[in-house]
Amino acid sequence: MKKSVTAIAATLLAGAVLLCPPAIAAQPKLTGEQQLAKMLEGREAGKPVDCIPLSQTSNTTVIYKTAIVYRVGSTLYVNRPTNADLLDNDQILVTRLTGSQLCSIDTVQLHDRSMPHMWNGFVGLREFVPYKKAAAK
């Protein structure tokens, strides 16, 4: 009897696992603008700047067909480059600097991750908009 209860439980568990993936896949995929809004929740925009210190940048996130977000300390800098419609989350970014900082006149080559030697175009950086956590009220 113990074996039959165990077999029934295993069958039910396997059935439940098979039902989960469609439920996950059924969730709507967020647009680039929605992804960016979610990332910036609880933050306030500051005055745009032309350059940020690349040496202090700890993380770079590509937002699909929308923007590149650079983290410097606790500040997120959002750059909406020219040709943003070419941005894909699965690309390697190769930045061409004109100085020691990352500036609005720099360009970024987009390389296919599966074939890194093949490039998919480029984007031209624009002003960086800083987003800092909103002050507690």
RODO-2510 file (C-alpha; in nm, 4 decimals, decimal comma):
residues 137
     n   res          X          Y          Z
     1     m     0,0000     0,0000     0,0000
     2     k     0,2876     0,2362     0,0785
     3     k     0,4285     0,1791    -0,2709
     4     s     0,0953     0,2625    -0,4379
     5     v     0,0585     0,5873    -0,2377
     6     t     0,4150     0,6823    -0,3298
     7     a     0,3499     0,6005    -0,6964
     8     i     0,0314     0,8107    -0,6978
     9     a     0,2125     1,1019    -0,5315
    10     a     0,4965     1,0805    -0,7839
    11     t     0,2474     1,0760    -1,0731
    12     l     0,0634     1,3805    -0,9367
    13     l     0,3893     1,5662    -0,8848
    14     a     0,5041     1,4882    -1,2395
    15     g     0,1702     1,6109    -1,3751
    16     a     0,1984     1,9344    -1,1778
    17     v     0,5488     1,9960    -1,3113
    18     l     0,4289     1,9460    -1,6692
    19     l     0,1528     2,2015    -1,6179
    20     c     0,3849     2,4760    -1,4848
    21     p     0,5853     2,5754    -1,7956
    22     p     0,2808     2,6861    -2,0007
    23     a     0,1670     2,9037    -1,7113
    24     i     0,5081     3,0690    -1,6970
    25     a     0,5232     3,1082    -2,0747
    26     a     0,1741     3,2615    -2,0753
    27     q     0,2989     3,5656    -1,8831
    28     p     0,3299     3,8632    -2,1168
    29     k     0,6862     3,9736    -2,1939
    30     l     0,7603     4,3276    -2,0795
    31     t     0,8424     4,5859    -2,3440
    32     g     1,1731     4,7701    -2,3206
    33     e     0,9981     5,0768    -2,1778
    34     q     0,8246     4,8602    -1,9155
    35     q     1,1552     4,6917    -1,8220
    36     l     1,3193     5,0315    -1,7837
    37     a     1,0308     5,1685    -1,5743
    38     k     1,0527     4,8643    -1,3456
    39     m     1,4295     4,9105    -1,3067
    40     l     1,3833     5,2791    -1,2197
    41     e     1,0969     5,2299    -0,9702
    42     g     1,1530     5,4411    -0,6585
    43     r     1,4153     5,6579    -0,8286
    44     e     1,4086     6,0199    -0,9387
    45     a     1,5677     6,1625    -1,2514
    46     g     1,8409     6,4218    -1,2139
    47     k     1,9933     6,6709    -1,4568
    48     p     2,1416     6,4976    -1,7648
    49     v     2,5214     6,4880    -1,7926
    50     d     2,7496     6,4468    -2,0948
    51     c     3,0012     6,2066    -1,9335
    52     i     3,0232     5,9441    -1,6594
    53     p     3,3341     5,7842    -1,5052
    54     l     3,3717     5,4532    -1,6885
    55     s     3,6277     5,3314    -1,4325
    56     q     3,3592     5,3509    -1,1604
    57     t     3,0891     5,1782    -1,3645
    58     s     3,0077     4,8504    -1,1925
    59     n     2,7318     4,7169    -1,4166
    60     t     2,5870     4,7739    -1,7626
    61     t     2,2376     4,6599    -1,8599
    62     v     2,0952     4,6628    -2,2105
    63     i     1,7220     4,7318    -2,2211
    64     y     1,5752     4,5762    -2,5359
    65     k     1,5368     4,8335    -2,8170
    66     t     1,5312     5,1155    -2,5594
    67     a     1,8410     5,2107    -2,3600
    68     i     2,1693     5,1205    -2,1949
    69     v     2,1786     5,1585    -1,8157
    70     y     2,5124     5,2125    -1,6420
    71     r     2,5457     5,1730    -1,2632
    72     v     2,7932     5,4024    -1,0889
    73     g     2,7707     5,3447    -0,7146
    74     s     2,4013     5,3603    -0,6272
    75     t     2,3150     5,5834    -0,9246
    76     l     2,1725     5,4451    -1,2479
    77     y     2,2605     5,6435    -1,5596
    78     v     2,0186     5,5900    -1,8489
    79     n     2,1410     5,6489    -2,2005
    80     r     1,8924     5,6415    -2,4888
    81     p     2,1344     5,6154    -2,7806
    82     t     2,0785     5,6729    -3,1500
    83     n     1,9756     5,3496    -3,3240
    84     a     1,8321     5,2170    -2,9952
    85     d     1,6076     4,9853    -3,1975
    86     l     1,9223     4,7749    -3,2640
    87     l     1,9765     4,7050    -2,8920
    88     d     1,9271     4,3454    -2,7809
    89     n     1,9797     4,1944    -2,4354
    90     d     2,2021     3,9217    -2,5820
    91     q     2,4707     4,1397    -2,7377
    92     i     2,8292     4,2193    -2,6506
    93     l     2,8923     4,5943    -2,6314
    94     v     3,2289     4,7231    -2,7574
    95     t     3,2655     5,0893    -2,6621
    96     r     3,4870     5,3314    -2,8558
    97     l     3,6027     5,6021    -2,6138
    98     t     3,7261     5,9426    -2,7198
    99     g     3,8703     6,0196    -2,3743
   100     s     3,9067     5,8647    -2,0284
   101     q     3,5341     5,8909    -1,9520
   102     l     3,2255     5,7502    -2,1206
   103     c     3,0709     6,0478    -2,3020
   104     s     2,7783     6,1384    -2,5222
   105     i     3,0050     6,1538    -2,8279
   106     d     3,1228     5,7916    -2,7916
   107     t     2,9926     5,5000    -2,9981
   108     v     2,9173     5,1407    -2,9057
   109     q     2,9548     4,8545    -3,1543
   110     l     2,7014     4,5751    -3,1105
   111     h     2,8380     4,2213    -3,1492
   112     d     2,6385     3,8995    -3,1739
   113     r     2,7112     3,6872    -2,8643
   114     s     2,6986     3,3613    -3,0627
   115     m     2,9475     3,4983    -3,3185
   116     p     3,1500     3,7691    -3,1354
   117     h     3,3534     3,8604    -3,4440
   118     m     3,0359     3,9561    -3,6314
   119     w     2,8953     4,2966    -3,5471
   120     n     2,5317     4,3966    -3,5834
   121     g     2,5733     4,7719    -3,6111
   122     f     2,6365     5,0479    -3,3624
   123     v     2,4648     5,3010    -3,1400
   124     g     2,5741     5,6571    -3,0696
   125     l     2,5568     5,7573    -2,7062
   126     r     2,3616     6,0642    -2,5988
   127     e     2,3301     6,2408    -2,2628
   128     f     2,3217     6,0252    -1,9499
   129     v     2,0233     6,0818    -1,7198
   130     p     2,1099     5,9983    -1,3561
   131     y     1,8459     5,8247    -1,1448
   132     k     1,8959     5,8221    -0,7690
   133     k     1,6829     5,6594    -0,5039
   134     a     1,4042     5,8905    -0,3941
   135     a     1,4572     6,0504    -0,0543
   136     a     1,2451     5,8991     0,2224
   137     k     0,9628     6,1302     0,3278
***
